[in-house]
């Protein structure tokens, strides 16, 4: 029983971080139709920005979260304005933007390496201590991670479903031309989506760094996992991405506990392959129906 | 009568291949103009140029007295030039009602929205039954009704329809044109494009024939009927 609870808690904590990373990635894919290869670096930059602010200004974690969000949003906005928007509308957009964002990711990673060096730092913005419920130990940091993810993801859900901004985003994602014909400014929507996804990525990075260490390469692994989650959910399906993040994280935690941590991710990938053979469009994706 | 849309000598197309070679046409307030012509002769290209999806390569577009030649799509919508595109282009994961409400996206004042929605449900009672249903589950005729209804939710001064009869059963086409007739009676200016002219003859004030990217003939419906050449070539008479 204790083991089960421990696994679920580990899974939910992991899932919270995966969800923060993959919801933004999915939102970008759903709206702009692009694989954002720089998403991992949006996460890394969020973590480093919060770390630097904490080192120099001694800020509390709450403020650090806002700094991570701001840094993520800022780099996402700059990426969009400086690169992505010039590629939109090109018939080769999907492939071109993949290469371009991968390039941006590499440049940013090298920049971080230059500034901070390759040595991994421990994240200082972190709440120490744990609480014991029955025989299960839960760190305060894990609780914070879950709460932050819950709060942010429900805010995004509210924004998408209940606000005018969200209606514009959903309309653009479902049919860009038709949204423009309703008067939605698609350029603005793209910028808003990039900023929102960047914010989520920044926080994801900060949270991931509290569980591991800060290094310029730290975004690579979560980026890969976020991609896998988005593909399993069905590309561009934001709700599905959120759900799959938790499902796969709990699966990874289970395998990690019973077989060994190093087998968690490979087992997750095997499951994903099986799912995709069974449902090529992803768990929550719709089969494309072409009709006049 | 005031000129609402004035298109002068426009050239447009895809990349380096012009499809529209110097088309001019006018739509006055409270009138309806039909553009007919065979498939692949630039009808949809013409409309996509008017709504701003395709850049103008020559000539000018004036709407409601303002130069709209290089206006962005959403600015034209704001000005009241509303295009109901071919193939409906619905928001497939939204419900019928959400789709209709997207038409009111630019309206910050919601006091009129419910009244407009009721009007559309009066026009297409079927949509009221289906209001909560997701758009991707609708039949072709219902989709067309949502597409038109969504256009009507905007603050349009001129409505542009791209082949509203395309792919529908005759009975449904009848219903759609009855609705367009209603709309016309209410005083809305309409520009409609069709391949099959039979629906247009008792609907439009003026007819333009588009052939290979040129307007080859234009005139009133009576003139078209009395010109045997026009009838034979385009109207199947």
Interface residues (C-beta under 8 A of the other chain):
Chain A: X164 X167 X168 X170 X171 X174 X175 X177 X178 X179 X180 X181 X182 X183 X184 X185 X286 X289 X291 X292
Chain B: X51 X53 X73 X74 X77 X78 X82 X83 X84 X85 X87 X89 X90 X91 X92 X93 X94 X98 X101 X102 X103 X105 X106 X136 X140 X150 X154 X166 X167
